[in-house]
Amino acid sequence: MRRVIIFLVLTVCTSILVGLSSHGGASVMALPPQEDIPEEILRTQIITTARSPVDGKPLSAGEYAQLQAQLQKSPPPKLAPRIREQVFLLRIRKALLQLFPFLDI
């Protein structure tokens, strides 16, 4: 009988300690704050402002469309032949160093 009482007291004390230690006094919030706008609503909003891909300045929708059309018309600037050759040689050097890491080039 005495063993049963000791066992019950130990069980109750252990349960209480486990319950208290698992919470740790920290409150857990399962929901985001109310000021956060849900993603479903954000997806339905029409975006009327944008940023320039060139310099990051804010643009209106019309200015952004103009800039996109202008960027598609003009080709990107070409590199000078000497710089292009240097880049090619650097790529060859990188490949050689990956194959032969003991080379001193």
N, C-alpha and C positions, 0 to 999 in steps of 0.2 A: 504494500500500500504506500509506504513511504517513497519507494522508487517511482511509482506512478505520479505522485505529487511533484517530486523533483523534476521528472520528465516533462510534466505539464508546464511547470514554471519556466523551465529552460526553453521549451517550445514557444511559449508566449513572449518571453524576453527576446528570443532570437527573431521572431516575427516582427516585433516592434522595432528592433534595431535595423533589420533589413528594410522595413518600410520607411523608416526615417532617413536612412542613408541613401536609398535609391532616389528620393526626391531632392535631397541636398538643399532644400530651401530655394531652389531656382524655379522661377515660373517659366513655363514653356508656352510659347504662342504658336498655335498650329496655323493660324490665318495671318495673311499679310496685313499691314496697317491699312486703315480705311482710306488714307490719302493716296495710296497707290491705285493707279488706274489699271483695271484688268486688261490682259493682253487681247482678249476678244474685242474689247472696245477700241483699243489702239489700232488693231488691224483694219477696222472699218473707217478710220479717220482718213480724210484726204489730206495729203501733205502738200502744202502750198509754198514752202520754203525749202531751199537746198543750199548746199555748200559747193563752191567751185572746186573741181578736182585739180585745178592748176595751182591756186594760191590759198584755198580754204576760206575765201570770203563768202558771206551769206549772199544768196541770189534769190530772186523771185522765180516762179515757175517758168515764165516767159524767157527771162535771161538765161536760165539753165538750159532750156531747149535750144536757144540760139547758140550757146557755147558748145553744146554737144554737136550740133550741126556743123559748126565751124571746125571743131576738132576732127570730125570725120572727113571733111573736105581736104584739109591741109595735112600732108604726110608728116610724120615725125622727122625732126632734123637728122641728117646722116652724120656719122662720125667721119672725121678726117681719115684718109687711108693709113697714115702713120699710126694713129691711135688704134685703129682696127687691127693693124698688124701686131702692135704691142699686146693687145688683149688676146689675140690668137696665140702668141708666144707664151704668155702667162698661163693660158689654159693647157698648153702642151707641157709646160714646166710642172704644173700641178698634177697632171696625169702621170708624168714620169716619177715624181716624188711619191705618188701613191703606190706605184709598182716597185720602185727601188728607193726605199726611204733612207738608205745609207749614202746616196749620192750627195755631193756637196755643191749643188747648183742653186 
